Amino acid sequence: MPRITVTVDGITYEEEVEPRLLLVHLLRDRLGKTGTPVGCDTGNCGACTVMLDGKSVKSCSVLAAQADECDVVTIEGLGRAGELHPMQQAFHAEHALQCGYCTPGMIMAAIDLLRDTPDPSDEAIREGLEGNLCRCTGYSNIVRAVRRGAREMSGETPAPATGGEVRTS
């Protein structure tokens, strides 16, 4: 079995992995990173999105062996010492979740989007998140959350929360 070295959320792990083991299963089953859900196991829903060397990937479509010598950041590795990451705070403030299943992947994809486009339009946000599916919220609150997260990450004072409006499709 191949032996890999991978850094996950700042901690380096050495693991023997079967060649067919998916990164999502390494994270959840071996390393206890259960904040990364298994959604579809086909790369369609985006719930399992993590950062791999700074770029968002769907961890159900990456073999664990491909992450050898890489840096992985999960939803659990975003915040610092009891503080949420600004994008996590924005999702909370804008009520951008209902069941929460897609939220980790949405947040990771949103952060990746903002790396390349720090002040995206609503259309750019929707396009940037199109590989991540949500069956509960109707996306309006998610788009507002990404806008708010962009402002917070850039150091701007965030606008007041929208009062908890939740729309479903």
C-alpha positions in Angstrom: 0.0 0.0 0.0 1.3 3.5 -0.8 2.3 5.6 2.1 1.4 9.3 1.9 2.3 12.4 3.8 -0.5 15.0 3.8 -1.0 18.2 5.9 -4.6 18.6 6.9 -5.7 21.8 8.7 -2.1 22.5 9.7 -1.3 19.0 11.1 0.9 16.6 9.1 -0.2 13.0 8.8 1.6 9.9 7.4 -0.9 7.3 6.3 -0.9 4.1 4.4 -3.7 4.2 1.9 -5.2 1.9 -0.6 -4.7 3.2 -4.2 -8.5 3.5 -4.6 -9.2 5.4 -1.3 -10.9 8.7 -1.9 -9.7 11.8 -0.2 -13.1 12.4 1.4 -12.9 9.0 3.1 -9.4 9.6 4.3 -10.5 12.9 5.8 -13.7 11.5 7.5 -12.9 7.9 8.3 -9.2 8.0 9.1 -8.6 11.6 10.3 -11.9 12.4 11.9 -12.7 15.4 9.7 -16.4 14.8 9.7 -17.2 18.4 8.8 -16.6 17.4 5.2 -19.8 15.4 4.2 -20.1 12.7 1.6 -22.9 14.0 -0.6 -23.2 12.2 -3.9 -19.8 10.4 -4.2 -19.8 11.4 -7.9 -18.5 15.0 -7.9 -21.9 16.4 -8.8 -23.1 18.1 -5.6 -19.9 19.8 -4.2 -20.8 19.1 -0.5 -17.3 17.5 0.0 -15.4 20.5 -1.3 -12.0 21.2 0.4 -9.0 23.2 -0.4 -6.1 21.2 -1.9 -2.9 23.4 -2.1 -5.1 26.5 -2.0 -7.6 25.5 -4.7 -11.1 24.1 -4.1 -11.6 20.5 -5.1 -14.4 18.0 -4.6 -12.7 15.5 -2.3 -14.9 12.6 -3.6 -13.2 12.9 -7.0 -9.6 13.0 -5.7 -7.7 9.9 -4.6 -6.0 10.2 -1.3 -2.8 9.2 -2.9 -3.1 12.3 -5.2 -2.9 14.4 -2.0 0.6 13.1 -1.1 2.8 16.0 -0.1 -0.2 18.4 -0.4 -1.8 20.9 2.0 -5.5 20.3 2.6 -7.8 22.7 4.4 -11.3 21.5 5.5 -14.2 23.5 6.9 -12.8 22.7 10.3 -9.5 24.3 9.6 -10.8 27.7 8.5 -11.4 29.4 11.8 -8.8 30.3 14.5 -8.9 29.4 18.1 -12.7 29.4 18.6 -13.4 32.1 16.0 -15.3 31.4 12.8 -13.8 32.4 9.5 -15.4 35.6 8.1 -17.2 33.5 5.4 -18.6 31.2 8.1 -19.8 34.2 10.0 -21.4 35.6 6.9 -23.3 32.4 6.2 -24.6 32.5 9.8 -25.5 36.2 9.7 -27.4 35.9 6.4 -29.1 32.6 7.3 -27.6 31.0 4.3 -28.3 27.5 5.4 -31.2 25.3 6.4 -30.2 21.7 6.7 -26.5 22.6 6.5 -25.5 19.6 4.4 -24.1 21.7 1.5 -22.8 24.5 3.7 -19.1 23.3 4.1 -18.7 22.9 0.4 -20.4 26.2 -0.4 -18.2 28.0 2.0 -15.0 26.4 0.7 -16.1 27.2 -2.9 -17.0 30.8 -2.0 -13.6 31.4 -0.5 -11.9 30.0 -3.6 -14.1 32.2 -5.8 -13.0 35.3 -3.7 -9.4 34.4 -4.1 -9.6 35.2 -7.8 -12.6 37.6 -7.7 -12.5 39.6 -4.5 -15.6 41.7 -5.3 -17.9 39.5 -7.4 -21.3 40.5 -8.8 -24.3 38.3 -7.9 -24.0 36.7 -11.3 -20.3 35.9 -10.7 -21.2 34.4 -7.3 -23.9 32.2 -8.9 -21.5 31.1 -11.6 -18.7 30.5 -9.2 -20.9 28.3 -7.0 -22.6 26.4 -9.9 -20.8 23.2 -9.1 -22.3 23.2 -5.5 -25.9 22.2 -5.1 -28.3 23.2 -2.3 -31.8 21.7 -2.2 -33.1 23.9 0.7 -32.3 27.6 0.4 -33.1 28.8 -3.1 -29.6 30.4 -3.2 -30.6 34.0 -2.5 -29.3 33.9 1.1 -26.2 32.1 -0.1 -25.4 34.9 -2.6 -26.0 37.5 0.1 -23.7 35.6 2.4 -20.9 35.4 -0.2 -21.2 39.2 -0.8 -21.1 39.8 3.0 -18.1 37.4 3.4 -16.3 39.3 0.6 -16.8 42.6 2.4 -15.7 41.1 5.7 -12.6 39.4 4.2 -11.6 42.7 2.5 -11.8 44.5 5.8 -15.0 46.5 5.0 -17.7 46.9 7.6 -20.4 44.5 6.8 -23.9 45.6 6.1 -26.6 44.7 8.7 -28.0 41.2 8.4 -31.1 40.9 6.3 -33.4 40.0 9.2 -33.5 36.3 8.5 -35.4 36.2 5.3 -35.3 32.7 4.0 -36.5 31.8 0.5 -36.9 28.4 -1.0 -37.5 27.4 -4.6 
